[in-house]
Amino acid sequence: MCLSKSPLPPFFKEGIRQFNASIGSKNFWLRTLVTVAASCKLFAADAAALETVNIALSNKNFQMILYPIAQERGYMQEEGIDLRVILARAELSVQATMAGSFQFNMAGTMAVVNVMKGGAPFKVILATNDKVLSWILGKPEITSLKELKGKRVATSGVANVTLIMAKQVMQKHGIDPDRDINFINTGGGSNGVRALMAGAVDGVVASTAERYIGVPAGLRELSFIGNEVKNSWGTMATTDQLIQEKPKLVAGMIKASLKALRFIRKERDATIAVAMKFAGLDKNIASRMYDDLVGTFNQNGLVDEETQRNDIEVIRQILKTPDTIPVQRAYDFRFAREADRQLTQSGWRP
């Protein structure tokens, strides 16, 4: 007996169905034998054809569900890819990608940091979201951003992307963040929102998970940073070498990812089910996240040049350097554009 966890491709299942119908219901054992034999032959061919590809994720959050979706729906296999999803810290995943242990990583911002610091040979090739999934929350009695002047605001670091963008938002609302706000580094996880709930701080620059802890507990949402600052989020990076040596692999990875992104926007219940299993969310939280965030997911996997320039400017501020780089040095969305064109032209639907 041939055993495999990989699903039969839709076209293959349809072919078997038509054959079985043509030979009639009395030929049960013949139909069974043909189905098993054909499946074994297909899986043997697939196993030989698929290329093992490692992708690094920094966490199992709602945003990263496109990869288990791409695996479970067979999108990666259709592109000749046996995808292995591995958890790794952003800094380590970038170094391991450079060394060849990963072919792709979802630490695009950290990759661009390395490009700007020392000219590392990386490109960001996909953007999962066109809005940063970060919020500024405050105590219930604080009703506007301006009321944070002179207050303490928790953050997960003193020099990170979300903090820089939060400062940009505050400036738009008449706050000088470097003079008017006392930022408190509470570390990662949910420390910031828990410090706010305990009254140790007055506000927090919150992640998606922290928002879903804080808002039901009565904290006030003062700003959705994604609506006020142009920034890409959930970015995939790879090396210039892989792009040059294996463009077909890169193109297949992007095409499968775009299929999953389109699936997310069209298939609510199935996406929520994957989020529950992959991210360990209960159904209520997964459903709320889907309804709140699905509009931030791209269908074409790219962001415009203004967003790319702002990404670079945020990183320049983090590095505290007067130097910058052209967007072409850090971003290469041609594979996403071509995959989007092919899927749209063919009328592909999940």
C-alpha positions in Angstrom: 0.0 0.0 0.0 1.2 3.5 -0.9 1.0 6.0 2.0 1.4 9.7 1.8 0.4 12.8 3.8 0.3 14.9 0.6 -3.2 15.5 -0.9 -4.0 14.3 -4.4 -3.9 17.3 -6.8 -7.5 18.3 -7.9 -6.9 17.5 -11.5 -5.7 14.0 -10.6 -8.6 13.3 -8.3 -11.0 14.3 -11.1 -9.3 12.0 -13.6 -9.7 9.0 -11.2 -13.4 10.0 -10.6 -14.1 10.0 -14.3 -12.3 6.6 -14.9 -14.2 5.0 -12.0 -17.5 6.3 -13.4 -16.7 4.9 -16.8 -16.1 1.3 -15.6 -19.2 1.1 -13.5 -20.0 0.3 -9.9 -19.7 -3.5 -10.2 -15.9 -3.2 -10.7 -15.2 -2.1 -7.1 -11.9 -4.0 -6.8 -10.7 -2.9 -10.2 -11.5 0.7 -9.3 -9.7 0.4 -6.0 -6.6 -1.1 -7.6 -6.4 1.5 -10.3 -6.8 4.3 -7.7 -4.1 2.9 -5.4 -1.7 2.1 -8.2 -2.1 5.5 -9.8 -1.7 7.2 -6.4 1.5 5.3 -5.7 2.9 6.2 -9.1 2.1 9.9 -8.7 3.5 10.1 -5.2 6.7 8.3 -6.2 7.1 10.8 -9.1 6.3 13.7 -6.8 8.8 12.6 -4.2 11.5 12.6 -6.8 10.5 15.9 -8.3 9.9 18.0 -5.2 12.7 20.1 -3.9 13.0 20.5 -0.1 12.8 24.2 0.8 13.3 25.6 4.3 11.5 28.8 5.4 12.1 30.5 8.7 9.3 32.1 10.7 9.9 34.1 13.9 6.6 33.0 15.4 3.3 31.2 14.7 1.1 34.2 14.5 -2.1 34.7 12.5 -0.2 36.5 9.8 1.9 33.4 9.0 -1.0 31.1 8.3 -0.5 31.3 4.6 2.3 28.8 4.8 0.3 25.9 6.4 -2.5 26.8 4.0 -0.1 26.6 1.0 1.0 23.2 2.3 -2.4 21.7 3.1 -4.0 22.9 -0.2 -1.2 21.5 -2.2 -0.1 24.8 -3.7 3.6 24.3 -2.8 3.6 20.7 -4.3 2.1 22.1 -7.5 5.2 24.3 -7.8 7.6 21.4 -7.1 8.3 22.4 -3.5 8.4 20.3 -0.3 8.2 23.2 2.2 9.6 22.9 5.7 8.5 25.6 8.1 11.0 26.2 10.9 10.8 28.6 13.8 13.9 30.8 14.3 14.6 34.3 15.7 14.7 36.9 13.1 18.5 37.7 13.5 19.4 34.0 13.4 17.2 33.3 10.4 18.8 36.0 8.3 22.3 34.6 9.2 21.2 31.1 8.4 19.7 32.2 5.1 23.0 33.7 4.2 24.7 30.4 5.1 22.2 28.4 3.0 20.4 26.6 5.8 17.2 28.5 4.9 16.2 29.4 1.3 13.7 32.0 2.5 12.8 33.7 5.8 10.0 35.9 7.0 12.4 38.4 8.6 12.5 40.9 5.7 12.9 43.9 7.9 16.0 42.4 9.5 17.3 41.4 6.1 17.1 45.1 5.0 18.8 46.1 8.2 21.7 43.9 7.1 21.6 45.4 3.6 21.9 48.9 5.0 24.5 48.0 7.6 26.9 46.2 5.4 25.5 45.6 1.9 24.3 42.1 2.6 23.1 40.4 -0.6 19.4 40.1 0.3 16.1 41.1 -1.4 12.6 41.4 0.0 10.5 39.5 -2.5 7.0 39.3 -0.9 4.9 41.4 1.5 2.1 39.6 3.3 0.4 42.8 4.5 0.4 46.4 3.3 -0.3 47.7 6.8 1.7 47.2 10.0 -0.3 45.2 12.5 0.5 47.4 15.6 -1.7 49.6 17.8 -1.3 52.2 20.5 -3.5 51.4 23.5 -4.1 53.5 26.5 -5.8 53.4 29.9 -9.6 53.7 29.7 -9.6 57.2 30.9 -7.2 58.4 28.2 -9.4 59.3 25.2 -6.8 60.6 22.6 -3.1 60.3 21.7 -2.5 63.9 22.8 -3.4 62.9 26.4 -0.3 60.6 26.4 1.9 63.7 26.7 4.1 63.4 29.7 3.0 59.8 30.2 4.8 56.4 30.3 4.3 54.2 27.2 5.5 50.5 27.1 7.3 49.2 24.1 9.1 45.9 23.3 12.4 47.7 22.6 14.0 51.1 22.5 14.9 50.9 18.9 12.6 48.7 16.8 10.4 49.1 13.8 7.0 49.4 15.6 8.4 52.0 18.0 9.7 54.2 15.2 6.3 54.0 13.4 4.5 54.8 16.7 6.7 57.9 17.0 5.7 58.9 13.4 2.0 58.6 14.4 2.5 60.6 17.5 4.3 63.4 15.6 1.2 63.5 13.3 -0.9 64.2 16.4 1.2 67.0 17.7 3.4 65.0 20.1 7.2 65.2 20.2 7.8 61.6 21.2 11.4 62.1 22.2 10.5 64.9 24.6 6.9 64.3 25.6 6.8 60.5 26.1 8.7 58.3 28.6 9.1 55.0 26.7 9.6 51.9 29.0 11.1 48.8 27.5 9.1 45.9 28.9 10.5 43.3 26.6 8.6 41.0 24.2 5.6 38.8 24.6 2.6 40.4 26.4 4.6 42.2 29.0 3.7 45.7 27.7 -0.1 45.2 27.7 0.0 43.5 31.1 2.0 46.4 32.5 -0.7 48.7 31.2 -3.4 46.6 32.7 -1.6 46.7 36.1 -1.3 50.4 36.0 2.5 50.5 35.7 2.4 52.5 32.5 -0.2 54.7 30.8 0.0 53.3 27.2 1.5 50.6 25.1 2.7 50.1 21.5 0.8 46.8 21.1 1.1 43.8 18.8 -1.9 41.9 17.4 -1.9 39.5 20.3 -1.6 42.3 22.9 -4.5 44.1 21.4 -6.7 41.0 21.8 -5.8 40.8 25.4 -6.1 44.5 26.2 -9.2 45.7 24.4 -11.6 43.1 25.9 -10.1 44.1 29.3 -11.2 47.7 28.8 -8.1 49.3 27.4 -8.7 52.0 24.9 -7.5 51.8 21.3 -6.0 55.2 20.5 -4.5 54.4 17.1 -4.2 51.6 14.5 -0.7 52.4 13.3 -1.3 50.6 10.0 -3.9 53.2 9.0 -1.5 56.1 9.7 1.9 55.0 8.4 2.7 53.3 5.1 4.7 50.2 5.8 5.0 46.6 4.6 4.6 43.8 7.1 5.2 40.1 7.1 8.0 40.3 4.4 9.8 37.4 2.8 13.5 37.7 2.0 16.0 35.6 0.2 19.5 36.0 -1.2 20.6 37.5 -4.4 22.4 34.2 -5.1 19.2 32.1 -4.9 17.4 34.6 -7.2 20.2 34.4 -9.8 20.8 30.6 -9.6 17.2 29.3 -9.0 14.7 31.8 -10.4 12.2 29.0 -11.1 12.2 28.0 -7.4 11.7 31.6 -6.3 8.9 32.1 -8.8 7.2 28.9 -7.6 7.5 29.9 -3.9 5.9 33.2 -4.7 3.1 31.8 -6.8 2.2 29.3 -4.1 2.2 32.0 -1.5 -0.1 34.2 -3.6 -2.5 31.4 -4.0 -2.6 31.1 -0.2 -3.1 34.8 0.2 -6.0 34.7 -2.2 -7.4 31.7 -0.3 -7.2 33.7 2.9 -9.3 36.5 1.5 -11.9 34.2 0.0 -12.3 31.3 2.5 -13.2 32.6 5.9 -14.1 29.4 7.8 -11.3 27.3 6.4 -8.8 30.1 7.2 -10.1 30.4 10.8 -9.7 26.6 11.2 -6.1 26.7 10.0 -5.4 29.7 12.4 -6.8 27.8 15.3 -4.5 24.8 14.7 -1.4 26.6 13.6 -1.4 29.6 16.0 -3.1 27.8 18.9 -6.0 30.3 19.0 -9.5 29.5 20.2 -12.3 30.0 17.7 -13.6 33.3 19.1 -10.2 35.0 18.9 -9.3 33.5 15.5 -12.7 34.7 14.1 -12.2 38.2 15.5 -8.7 38.3 14.1 -9.8 37.2 10.7 -12.7 39.8 10.5 -10.4 42.6 11.8 -7.3 41.8 9.8 -8.2 40.1 6.5 -8.4 43.4 4.8 -4.7 44.0 5.5 -3.6 40.9 3.6 -2.3 41.5 0.1 -3.5 39.5 -2.9 -0.5 40.4 -5.1 2.2 40.2 -2.5 3.8 43.6 -3.1 3.7 47.2 -1.9 4.2 50.4 -3.7 7.5 52.4 -3.9 6.4 55.0 -1.4 5.9 52.2 1.2 9.3 50.7 0.3 11.0 54.1 0.8 9.3 54.5 4.2 10.4 51.0 5.2 14.0 52.1 4.4 13.6 55.4 6.3 12.3 53.6 9.4 15.3 51.3 9.3 17.6 54.3 8.8 16.3 55.8 11.9 16.8 52.6 13.8 20.4 52.4 12.7 20.8 56.1 13.4 22.7 56.6 10.2 22.6 59.5 7.6 23.1 57.0 4.8 20.2 55.4 2.9 19.9 53.1 -0.1 17.7 53.0 -3.3 14.7 50.7 -3.0 16.0 48.5 -5.8 18.9 47.5 -3.6 16.5 46.0 -1.0 13.3 45.0 -2.8 12.6 42.8 -5.8 8.9 42.3 -6.4 9.1 41.2 -10.1 8.3 37.6 -9.1 5.2 38.7 -7.3 4.1 40.8 -10.2 4.5 38.0 -12.7 2.8 35.4 -10.4 -0.1 37.8 -9.9 -0.4 38.4 -13.7 -0.4 34.7 -14.3 -3.0 33.9 -11.7 -5.3 36.8 -12.8 -4.9 36.0 -16.5 -5.8 32.3 -15.9 -8.7 33.2 -13.8 -7.4 31.1 -10.9 -9.7 30.8 -7.9 -9.1 29.0 -4.5 
